């Protein structure tokens, strides 16, 4: 897992694909996310008898999901079961495949911009650093002159 980003080390960093921005410069890759879920599921062993009451089993295993599963079961009972028409599925599949091919061709030809990496706004960072530096110099100068005045007033 990578905890910080250094732009000048871009060539040394491995390309891990898309990552989730956790804030404060922390990014979580898909592999790390899946590994965390696996460890959570692998370490949790609860024997549950599901046959008589599925809702009770879900409440025991994942209490945070119990309200959502209750709502889902109510919706499932209230709504009629509907299957999309075969031509709809075929049209959807064809459209998705065509869109994928078009976007891939645009990327290859260079007419579609690649997703930009998150980069730090260097101009703003330099300006802030410069302001902090100048403020520090002014504060130091003021404190230095103040200290010299108090020393000269004592003598």
Rosetta constraint file for C-alpha pairs under 8 A:
AtomPair CA 1 CA 27 HARMONIC 7.85 0.50
AtomPair CA 1 CA 28 HARMONIC 7.04 0.50
AtomPair CA 1 CA 29 HARMONIC 7.56 0.50
AtomPair CA 1 CA 32 HARMONIC 7.30 0.50
AtomPair CA 2 CA 26 HARMONIC 7.26 0.50
AtomPair CA 2 CA 27 HARMONIC 6.90 0.50
AtomPair CA 3 CA 25 HARMONIC 6.85 0.50
AtomPair CA 3 CA 26 HARMONIC 5.33 0.50
AtomPair CA 3 CA 27 HARMONIC 7.05 0.50
AtomPair CA 4 CA 25 HARMONIC 6.04 0.50
AtomPair CA 4 CA 26 HARMONIC 6.71 0.50
AtomPair CA 5 CA 25 HARMONIC 7.31 0.50
AtomPair CA 6 CA 10 HARMONIC 6.93 0.50
AtomPair CA 7 CA 119 HARMONIC 7.66 0.50
AtomPair CA 9 CA 13 HARMONIC 6.51 0.50
AtomPair CA 16 CA 29 HARMONIC 6.89 0.50
AtomPair CA 17 CA 29 HARMONIC 7.29 0.50
AtomPair CA 18 CA 29 HARMONIC 6.47 0.50
AtomPair CA 18 CA 30 HARMONIC 7.21 0.50
AtomPair CA 19 CA 27 HARMONIC 5.70 0.50
AtomPair CA 19 CA 28 HARMONIC 5.22 0.50
AtomPair CA 19 CA 29 HARMONIC 4.27 0.50
AtomPair CA 19 CA 30 HARMONIC 6.30 0.50
AtomPair CA 20 CA 27 HARMONIC 5.36 0.50
AtomPair CA 20 CA 28 HARMONIC 4.97 0.50
AtomPair CA 20 CA 29 HARMONIC 6.23 0.50
AtomPair CA 20 CA 30 HARMONIC 7.70 0.50
AtomPair CA 21 CA 25 HARMONIC 7.33 0.50
AtomPair CA 21 CA 26 HARMONIC 6.17 0.50
AtomPair CA 21 CA 27 HARMONIC 4.63 0.50
AtomPair CA 21 CA 28 HARMONIC 6.54 0.50
AtomPair CA 22 CA 26 HARMONIC 5.25 0.50
AtomPair CA 22 CA 27 HARMONIC 5.52 0.50
AtomPair CA 22 CA 28 HARMONIC 6.78 0.50
AtomPair CA 23 CA 27 HARMONIC 7.45 0.50
AtomPair CA 28 CA 32 HARMONIC 6.25 0.50
AtomPair CA 28 CA 33 HARMONIC 6.61 0.50
AtomPair CA 29 CA 33 HARMONIC 6.27 0.50
AtomPair CA 30 CA 34 HARMONIC 6.14 0.50
AtomPair CA 31 CA 35 HARMONIC 6.04 0.50
AtomPair CA 32 CA 36 HARMONIC 6.12 0.50
AtomPair CA 33 CA 37 HARMONIC 6.36 0.50
AtomPair CA 34 CA 38 HARMONIC 6.06 0.50
AtomPair CA 35 CA 39 HARMONIC 6.17 0.50
AtomPair CA 36 CA 40 HARMONIC 6.18 0.50
AtomPair CA 37 CA 41 HARMONIC 6.12 0.50
AtomPair CA 38 CA 42 HARMONIC 5.78 0.50
AtomPair CA 39 CA 43 HARMONIC 5.92 0.50
AtomPair CA 40 CA 44 HARMONIC 6.29 0.50
AtomPair CA 41 CA 45 HARMONIC 7.84 0.50
AtomPair CA 46 CA 61 HARMONIC 6.98 0.50
AtomPair CA 48 CA 57 HARMONIC 6.11 0.50
AtomPair CA 48 CA 60 HARMONIC 7.97 0.50
AtomPair CA 48 CA 61 HARMONIC 7.92 0.50
AtomPair CA 49 CA 57 HARMONIC 6.92 0.50
AtomPair CA 50 CA 54 HARMONIC 5.23 0.50
AtomPair CA 50 CA 56 HARMONIC 7.99 0.50
AtomPair CA 50 CA 57 HARMONIC 5.75 0.50
AtomPair CA 53 CA 57 HARMONIC 6.63 0.50
AtomPair CA 54 CA 58 HARMONIC 6.26 0.50
AtomPair CA 55 CA 59 HARMONIC 6.14 0.50
AtomPair CA 55 CA 66 HARMONIC 6.97 0.50
AtomPair CA 55 CA 69 HARMONIC 7.42 0.50
AtomPair CA 55 CA 70 HARMONIC 7.16 0.50
AtomPair CA 56 CA 60 HARMONIC 6.25 0.50
AtomPair CA 57 CA 61 HARMONIC 6.18 0.50
AtomPair CA 58 CA 62 HARMONIC 5.53 0.50
AtomPair CA 58 CA 63 HARMONIC 6.71 0.50
AtomPair CA 58 CA 65 HARMONIC 7.25 0.50
AtomPair CA 58 CA 66 HARMONIC 5.97 0.50
AtomPair CA 59 CA 63 HARMONIC 4.42 0.50
AtomPair CA 59 CA 64 HARMONIC 7.70 0.50
AtomPair CA 59 CA 65 HARMONIC 7.27 0.50
AtomPair CA 59 CA 66 HARMONIC 5.07 0.50
AtomPair CA 62 CA 66 HARMONIC 6.74 0.50
AtomPair CA 65 CA 69 HARMONIC 6.21 0.50
AtomPair CA 66 CA 70 HARMONIC 6.20 0.50
AtomPair CA 67 CA 71 HARMONIC 6.37 0.50
AtomPair CA 68 CA 72 HARMONIC 6.11 0.50
AtomPair CA 69 CA 73 HARMONIC 6.06 0.50
AtomPair CA 70 CA 74 HARMONIC 6.34 0.50
AtomPair CA 71 CA 75 HARMONIC 6.19 0.50
AtomPair CA 72 CA 76 HARMONIC 6.06 0.50
AtomPair CA 73 CA 77 HARMONIC 6.21 0.50
AtomPair CA 74 CA 78 HARMONIC 6.17 0.50
AtomPair CA 75 CA 79 HARMONIC 5.97 0.50
AtomPair CA 76 CA 80 HARMONIC 7.67 0.50
AtomPair CA 84 CA 88 HARMONIC 6.43 0.50
AtomPair CA 84 CA 89 HARMONIC 6.92 0.50
AtomPair CA 85 CA 89 HARMONIC 6.67 0.50
AtomPair CA 86 CA 90 HARMONIC 6.29 0.50
AtomPair CA 87 CA 91 HARMONIC 5.98 0.50
AtomPair CA 88 CA 92 HARMONIC 6.02 0.50
AtomPair CA 89 CA 93 HARMONIC 6.06 0.50
AtomPair CA 90 CA 94 HARMONIC 6.10 0.50
AtomPair CA 91 CA 95 HARMONIC 6.03 0.50
AtomPair CA 92 CA 96 HARMONIC 6.11 0.50
AtomPair CA 93 CA 97 HARMONIC 6.12 0.50
AtomPair CA 94 CA 98 HARMONIC 6.09 0.50
AtomPair CA 95 CA 99 HARMONIC 6.09 0.50
AtomPair CA 96 CA 100 HARMONIC 6.14 0.50
AtomPair CA 97 CA 101 HARMONIC 6.25 0.50
AtomPair CA 98 CA 102 HARMONIC 6.14 0.50
AtomPair CA 99 CA 103 HARMONIC 6.14 0.50
AtomPair CA 100 CA 104 HARMONIC 6.11 0.50
AtomPair CA 101 CA 105 HARMONIC 6.07 0.50
AtomPair CA 102 CA 106 HARMONIC 6.11 0.50
AtomPair CA 103 CA 107 HARMONIC 6.19 0.50
AtomPair CA 103 CA 112 HARMONIC 7.32 0.50
AtomPair CA 104 CA 108 HARMONIC 6.21 0.50
AtomPair CA 105 CA 109 HARMONIC 6.07 0.50
AtomPair CA 106 CA 110 HARMONIC 5.87 0.50
AtomPair CA 106 CA 111 HARMONIC 5.08 0.50
AtomPair CA 106 CA 112 HARMONIC 4.95 0.50
AtomPair CA 107 CA 111 HARMONIC 6.28 0.50
AtomPair CA 107 CA 112 HARMONIC 5.05 0.50
AtomPair CA 107 CA 113 HARMONIC 6.80 0.50
AtomPair CA 107 CA 114 HARMONIC 6.87 0.50
AtomPair CA 121 CA 125 HARMONIC 6.37 0.50
AtomPair CA 122 CA 126 HARMONIC 6.04 0.50
AtomPair CA 123 CA 127 HARMONIC 6.22 0.50
AtomPair CA 124 CA 128 HARMONIC 6.13 0.50
AtomPair CA 125 CA 129 HARMONIC 6.09 0.50
AtomPair CA 126 CA 130 HARMONIC 6.02 0.50
AtomPair CA 127 CA 131 HARMONIC 6.16 0.50
AtomPair CA 128 CA 132 HARMONIC 6.14 0.50
AtomPair CA 129 CA 133 HARMONIC 6.08 0.50
AtomPair CA 130 CA 134 HARMONIC 6.14 0.50
AtomPair CA 131 CA 135 HARMONIC 5.98 0.50
AtomPair CA 132 CA 136 HARMONIC 6.02 0.50
AtomPair CA 133 CA 137 HARMONIC 6.25 0.50
AtomPair CA 134 CA 138 HARMONIC 6.19 0.50
AtomPair CA 135 CA 139 HARMONIC 6.09 0.50
AtomPair CA 136 CA 140 HARMONIC 6.02 0.50
AtomPair CA 137 CA 141 HARMONIC 6.06 0.50
AtomPair CA 138 CA 142 HARMONIC 6.11 0.50
AtomPair CA 139 CA 143 HARMONIC 6.11 0.50
AtomPair CA 140 CA 144 HARMONIC 5.93 0.50
AtomPair CA 141 CA 145 HARMONIC 6.14 0.50
AtomPair CA 142 CA 146 HARMONIC 6.05 0.50
AtomPair CA 143 CA 147 HARMONIC 6.03 0.50
AtomPair CA 144 CA 148 HARMONIC 6.21 0.50
AtomPair CA 145 CA 149 HARMONIC 6.13 0.50
AtomPair CA 146 CA 150 HARMONIC 6.37 0.50
AtomPair CA 147 CA 151 HARMONIC 6.21 0.50
AtomPair CA 148 CA 152 HARMONIC 6.06 0.50
AtomPair CA 149 CA 153 HARMONIC 6.00 0.50
AtomPair CA 150 CA 154 HARMONIC 6.36 0.50
AtomPair CA 151 CA 155 HARMONIC 6.84 0.50
